[in-house]
């Protein structure tokens, strides 16, 4: 199974694939290029507010930490 290198969305479902080989339709633009980190972070934070039941500010902080571990945004 393949996963988005920015948010970990499974890429095995055609509905989540984008023109990009390693990014889902939520993290890539129409040309298949990775969206800016801030935009991806907002998307991940929105998912976290629903999944974890936290406020958006807390979710943004958690999303920031989460993205640091993703290949697309990894920090050494």
Secondary structure as GFF3:
##gff-version 3
##sequence-region A 1 76
A	DSSP	three_ten_helix	14	16	.	.	.	ID=ss1
A	DSSP	alpha_helix	37	52	.	.	.	ID=ss2
A	DSSP	alpha_helix	56	68	.	.	.	ID=ss3
###
